[in-house]
Amino acid sequence: MKKWMLLLVLFSGVVFAESMHATYKIEYGIFGKMGVSDAYLTKRDGRYEIRMVAKATGLAKVLSGGRVEIYGSKGRIVDGRLLPDTFTKDIKRSGKRRIKVYTFDHGARRVTFHEENYRDGTLKDEKNETLPYYADNDILSLYFNVAKIIGDCTKPFAEDLKAVGAEKRTGRVRVETVTGSARDDLKRSLGESACYLKVTVYQKLFGSKGGELYLSLDDDFVVRRALLKDVIMFGDIRGKLVQLDRTE
């Protein structure tokens, strides 16, 4: 279940607006809709807040123990880019809950976290640690910053970036624009779009062949459709934007 729950978060990534609410659904073949994700962004007085809620639905809800994952990023807006102060993960299922709060110290180039684990509402254990790497993005802020990082989406771009919430030991995440003949091939799977990206998050959660997530984006860098190919026991998993409300 973890594979596609995190995909719900990644599908909900890139949008420009002062405030925004987007809803995505994820589907797989005969199982139909397996989950939904709601993404919220607000910007005010030089600060931002992102909140994403991913929920299993239908059979997936039963199999995952009613799994709900809530992700949050809060911080400053510096030169038009989001710079996180904190990143949170709150995961609930079958009476269990794990809350993890990451705190960024950009001056010292350090990220620390506090983790709490609950069972039936009772705190069972907690810990504080420092990540073995520094990143100036979390997985949410990175997706909202990606347009400024890439620039012209029609030109070749391929770089390993870092984000808290990506690969566990290094924060590594690879972002590539899809151009040339590969772009034409992707149109057949994701439809006509202004921009196509290939994103690789190096986690065991991504049991796909190569862990390659493909995104189609419109002119405003809103993710419209997504595709994760060859997931073990699932085949291709697809995500789709079903609602978008925003104000400038």
C-alpha positions as CSV (number, residue, x, y, z in Angstrom):
1,M,0.0,0.0,0.0
2,K,2.8,2.4,0.7
3,K,3.9,2.4,-2.9
4,W,0.9,4.3,-4.3
5,M,0.1,6.4,-1.1
6,L,3.3,8.3,-1.6
7,L,2.5,8.6,-5.3
8,L,-0.6,10.5,-4.4
9,V,1.6,13.1,-2.8
10,L,4.0,13.3,-5.7
11,F,1.1,13.5,-8.2
12,S,-0.2,16.6,-6.4
13,G,3.0,18.6,-6.9
14,V,3.5,21.6,-9.2
15,V,1.1,24.6,-9.1
16,F,1.4,28.4,-9.1
17,A,-1.2,30.4,-7.3
18,E,-1.6,32.5,-4.1
19,S,-4.0,29.9,-2.9
20,M,-4.9,26.5,-4.4
21,H,-6.9,23.3,-3.7
22,A,-6.3,20.4,-6.1
23,T,-7.8,16.9,-5.9
24,Y,-6.1,13.9,-7.6
25,K,-7.2,10.3,-7.9
26,I,-5.1,7.2,-8.5
27,E,-6.2,4.1,-10.4
28,Y,-5.0,0.7,-11.3
29,G,-6.8,-1.5,-13.9
30,I,-9.5,-3.7,-12.6
31,F,-9.2,-2.2,-9.0
32,G,-10.4,1.2,-10.2
33,K,-9.9,4.1,-7.9
34,M,-7.5,3.2,-5.1
35,G,-7.0,6.5,-3.4
36,V,-7.5,10.3,-3.5
37,S,-5.2,13.2,-2.6
38,D,-6.1,16.7,-1.7
39,A,-3.4,19.4,-2.0
40,Y,-3.7,22.9,-0.4
41,L,-1.3,25.8,-0.9
42,T,-1.5,29.2,0.7
43,K,0.9,32.2,0.3
44,R,0.6,35.3,2.5
45,D,3.0,38.0,3.7
46,G,6.1,36.3,2.4
47,R,5.3,32.9,3.9
48,Y,3.7,29.7,2.5
49,E,2.0,26.6,3.7
50,I,1.4,23.4,1.8
51,R,-0.8,20.6,3.2
52,M,-1.6,17.3,1.4
53,V,-3.9,14.6,2.6
54,A,-3.8,11.2,0.9
55,K,-6.5,8.6,1.7
56,A,-7.0,5.0,0.5
57,T,-10.4,4.2,-0.9
58,G,-12.5,1.1,-1.7
59,L,-10.6,-2.2,-1.5
60,A,-7.4,-0.4,-0.9
61,K,-8.8,1.2,2.2
62,V,-9.6,-2.3,3.6
63,L,-6.2,-3.7,2.7
64,S,-4.3,-0.8,4.2
65,G,-6.2,-0.6,7.4
66,G,-7.8,2.8,6.5
67,R,-4.4,4.4,5.9
68,V,-4.3,8.2,5.8
69,E,-1.2,10.2,5.2
70,I,-0.9,13.9,5.9
71,Y,2.1,15.9,4.7
72,G,2.9,19.5,5.4
73,S,5.5,22.1,4.6
74,K,5.8,25.6,6.1
75,G,8.3,28.3,5.4
76,R,9.4,31.5,3.7
77,I,9.2,32.7,0.1
78,V,12.6,33.9,-0.9
79,D,13.2,35.4,-4.4
80,G,10.0,33.6,-5.6
81,R,11.1,30.2,-4.3
82,L,9.7,28.3,-1.3
83,L,12.3,27.8,1.5
84,P,10.9,25.4,4.1
85,D,11.3,25.8,7.9
86,T,9.5,22.6,8.8
87,F,8.3,19.5,7.0
88,T,5.9,17.1,8.6
89,K,4.6,13.5,8.0
90,D,1.6,12.2,9.9
91,I,0.7,8.6,9.0
92,K,-2.3,6.8,10.5
93,R,-3.6,3.2,10.1
94,S,-5.2,0.5,12.2
95,G,-4.8,2.2,15.5
96,K,-1.2,3.2,14.8
97,R,0.1,6.7,14.2
98,R,3.6,8.0,13.4
99,I,4.3,11.8,13.4
100,K,7.7,13.0,12.1
101,V,8.6,16.7,12.2
102,Y,11.7,17.9,10.3
103,T,13.3,21.2,11.1
104,F,15.6,23.0,8.7
105,D,18.6,25.1,9.8
106,H,19.7,26.6,6.6
107,G,22.4,28.7,8.1
108,A,24.1,25.6,9.6
109,R,23.1,23.5,6.6
110,R,21.5,20.9,8.9
111,V,18.1,19.1,9.1
112,T,16.9,17.5,12.4
113,F,13.7,15.6,13.1
114,H,11.6,14.6,16.0
115,E,9.5,11.4,15.7
116,E,6.6,10.1,17.9
117,N,4.9,6.7,17.6
118,Y,1.5,6.1,19.0
119,R,-0.7,3.0,19.5
120,D,-4.4,3.5,20.2
121,G,-3.7,7.1,21.2
122,T,-0.9,6.2,23.6
123,L,2.7,7.4,23.0
124,K,4.9,4.4,22.8
125,D,8.3,5.9,21.8
126,E,9.9,9.0,20.5
127,K,13.4,10.1,19.2
128,N,15.4,13.0,17.9
129,E,18.0,12.7,15.2
130,T,19.9,14.7,12.6
131,L,19.7,13.7,8.9
132,P,23.0,12.5,7.3
133,Y,22.5,15.1,4.6
134,Y,21.3,18.7,4.1
135,A,18.7,19.8,1.6
136,D,17.1,23.2,1.1
137,N,13.9,21.6,-0.1
138,D,11.4,19.0,1.2
139,I,9.6,16.8,-1.2
140,L,6.6,19.3,-1.3
141,S,8.6,22.5,-1.7
142,L,10.7,20.9,-4.4
143,Y,7.7,20.2,-6.6
144,F,6.5,23.7,-6.2
145,N,10.0,25.1,-7.0
146,V,10.7,22.8,-9.9
147,A,9.6,25.3,-12.6
148,K,12.2,27.8,-11.5
149,I,14.9,25.1,-11.2
150,I,14.2,23.7,-14.7
151,G,13.5,26.9,-16.6
152,D,12.4,26.0,-20.2
153,C,10.7,22.7,-20.0
154,T,11.1,22.1,-23.7
155,K,14.9,22.0,-23.4
156,P,16.9,19.1,-22.1
157,F,17.4,19.0,-18.3
158,A,18.6,16.2,-16.1
159,E,19.9,16.6,-12.6
160,D,20.0,14.8,-9.3
161,L,18.4,17.1,-6.7
162,K,17.9,16.8,-2.9
163,A,14.8,16.9,-0.9
164,V,13.8,15.8,2.6
165,G,11.3,13.0,2.2
166,A,12.9,11.5,-0.8
167,E,15.7,8.9,-0.6
168,K,16.3,8.1,3.0
169,R,20.1,8.5,3.3
170,T,20.8,11.1,0.7
171,G,17.5,12.9,-0.1
172,R,18.3,12.2,-3.8
173,V,15.6,12.7,-6.4
174,R,16.3,12.9,-10.1
175,V,14.3,15.3,-12.3
176,E,14.5,15.2,-16.1
177,T,12.6,16.9,-18.9
178,V,11.2,14.5,-21.6
179,T,12.1,15.8,-25.0
180,G,12.5,14.6,-28.6
181,S,11.2,11.2,-29.6
182,A,10.6,10.2,-26.0
183,R,8.2,13.1,-25.7
184,D,6.2,11.9,-28.6
185,D,6.0,8.4,-27.1
186,L,4.8,9.8,-23.8
187,K,2.0,11.7,-25.5
188,R,0.4,8.4,-26.3
189,S,0.2,7.5,-22.6
190,L,-0.5,10.9,-21.0
191,G,-2.1,12.9,-23.8
192,E,-1.1,16.3,-25.2
193,S,0.7,18.6,-22.7
194,A,3.0,21.6,-22.6
195,C,5.6,19.8,-20.5
196,Y,6.6,16.3,-19.5
197,L,8.9,15.3,-16.7
198,K,10.4,12.1,-15.5
199,V,11.0,11.9,-11.8
200,T,12.9,9.1,-10.0
201,V,12.7,8.9,-6.2
202,Y,15.1,6.3,-5.0
203,Q,13.0,4.4,-2.4
204,K,12.0,0.8,-1.9
205,L,8.4,2.1,-1.9
206,F,8.7,2.5,-5.6
207,G,8.7,-1.1,-6.7
208,S,8.5,-0.1,-10.3
209,K,11.1,-1.1,-12.9
210,G,13.5,1.8,-12.5
211,G,11.2,3.8,-10.2
212,E,10.3,6.2,-13.0
213,L,7.4,8.5,-12.5
214,Y,6.2,10.5,-15.5
215,L,4.2,13.7,-15.2
216,S,2.3,15.8,-17.7
217,L,2.0,19.5,-16.9
218,D,0.2,22.4,-18.5
219,D,1.6,25.9,-19.2
220,D,1.2,26.9,-15.6
221,F,3.1,23.8,-14.4
222,V,0.0,22.2,-13.0
223,V,0.3,18.4,-12.9
224,R,-2.6,17.0,-15.0
225,R,-1.7,13.3,-15.3
226,A,0.9,11.0,-14.0
227,L,2.1,7.5,-14.7
228,L,4.3,5.0,-12.8
229,K,5.3,2.1,-15.0
230,D,5.7,-1.6,-14.2
231,V,5.0,-1.5,-10.5
232,I,5.5,-5.0,-9.0
233,M,2.1,-6.8,-8.6
234,F,0.3,-3.7,-10.0
235,G,1.5,-3.0,-13.5
236,D,1.0,0.7,-14.5
237,I,-0.5,3.0,-11.9
238,R,-2.1,6.2,-13.1
239,G,-2.9,9.5,-11.5
240,K,-5.3,12.2,-12.7
241,L,-6.3,15.7,-11.7
242,V,-10.0,15.8,-11.1
243,Q,-10.5,19.2,-9.5
244,L,-8.6,22.5,-9.3
245,D,-9.6,25.7,-7.5
246,R,-7.1,28.6,-7.2
247,T,-6.9,32.3,-6.7
248,E,-4.1,34.7,-7.8
